[in-house]
Amino acid sequence: PGLLTATSTLSVVVGPAHHLQQETAPVGGSAGQPLSVQPSVSVRDLGGNVVPTTVPVVASLGSGAPIFGTISVSVVNGLVTFDLIINEPSSVHVLVFSAKGLLPTISSVFAVSA
């Protein structure tokens, strides 16, 4: 008796865009300067797969304070990276990421010093 070899192909079908997910958490820095680590967000379907869409994603501060830099970015291959500057010092900033028709996501807490 010899060994049998079998092969098969698996195709992953991505569903429609459902929600945003934080990929890279923001790391603060000094007020008026770009964040030390810029946040990135992906678009996901209900199964958690990245969805290659071009929807614009908007970043805002949870406190409602102004935010500067590139606050609205179109997704490329399911991922978007921001270039943000925050002028308001705080030890408890959070970013809210939203896109039309998708569930938003909130960043982890980070600090911006004076």
C-alpha atoms as one frame of an Amber mdcrd trajectory, in Angstrom:
protein
   0.000   0.000   0.000   1.303   3.408  -0.980   0.545   6.848   0.340  -2.393
   8.773  -1.069  -1.951  12.428  -1.868  -4.931  14.751  -1.883  -5.121  18.462
  -2.534  -7.941  20.927  -2.241  -8.497  24.614  -2.742 -10.010  26.854  -0.091
 -11.638  30.106  -1.145 -12.434  32.749   1.456 -15.417  34.856   0.518 -15.367
  38.265   2.118 -18.761  39.596   3.158 -19.931  43.201   3.019 -18.204  45.807
   5.157 -19.675  45.775   8.673 -17.403  47.507  11.186 -14.120  49.294  11.821
 -11.354  47.755  13.925  -8.293  49.429  15.444  -5.101  47.877  14.083  -2.425
  50.193  15.478  -3.133  51.998  18.741  -2.235  55.686  18.883   0.628  56.734
  21.119   0.582  60.342  22.278   3.389  62.813  22.435   3.541  66.560  22.849
   0.634  68.904  22.170   0.842  70.469  18.721   3.107  67.710  17.377   2.197
  64.596  15.361   1.327  61.596  17.537   4.368  59.428  18.305   2.605  56.425
  16.757  -0.173  57.158  14.296  -3.316  55.027  14.509  -4.488  52.667  11.806
  -7.933  51.144  11.332  -9.243  48.346   9.135 -12.659  47.671   7.626 -13.982
  44.204   8.568 -16.940  42.002   7.684 -18.996  40.066  10.260 -16.509  37.183
  10.064 -13.567  39.469  10.902 -12.120  39.441   7.374 -10.541  42.600   5.985
 -12.808  44.145   3.339 -11.031  45.894   0.423 -13.256  48.957   0.180 -12.588
  52.651  -0.467 -14.927  54.158   2.139 -13.617  57.315   3.875 -12.916  56.934
   7.605 -13.038  59.965   9.912 -11.107  60.377  13.166 -12.352  62.546  16.028
 -11.489  62.996  19.687 -13.910  61.416  22.130 -13.938  64.679  24.104 -15.074
  66.623  21.050 -11.943  68.810  21.167 -10.460  69.822  17.817  -8.057  67.481
  16.076  -5.666  68.420  13.268  -3.852  66.693  10.442  -5.463  64.280   8.013
  -8.698  63.456   9.840 -10.564  61.887   6.897  -8.752  59.195   4.922 -10.015
  56.792   2.264  -9.370  53.129   2.934  -6.837  51.342   0.697  -6.982  47.526
   0.607  -9.101  47.539   3.763  -6.662  49.618   5.857  -6.293  53.307   6.658
  -3.492  55.077   8.547  -3.939  58.574   9.935  -1.567  61.518  10.399  -2.964
  63.324  13.446  -1.992  66.241  15.670  -3.710  67.014  18.970  -3.231  70.414
  20.603  -5.052  69.692  23.873  -2.948  68.113  26.642  -4.710  65.285  28.480
  -3.852  61.951  30.048  -7.121  60.341  28.893  -7.566  60.990  25.169  -9.430
  58.495  23.001 -10.032  58.628  19.274 -13.311  57.648  17.659 -13.138  56.294
  14.099 -16.298  56.303  12.019 -17.436  55.649   8.456 -20.879  55.901   6.899
 -22.819  52.652   7.253 -20.219  50.912   9.469 -20.024  50.356  13.214 -17.364
  52.694  14.659 -14.377  51.789  16.815 -12.742  53.603  19.726  -8.982  53.671
  20.352  -7.241  52.723  23.509  -6.546  55.586  25.937  -3.414  57.659  25.330
  -1.840  60.842  26.721  -0.706  64.085  25.140   1.617  66.247  27.260   1.841
  70.041  27.332
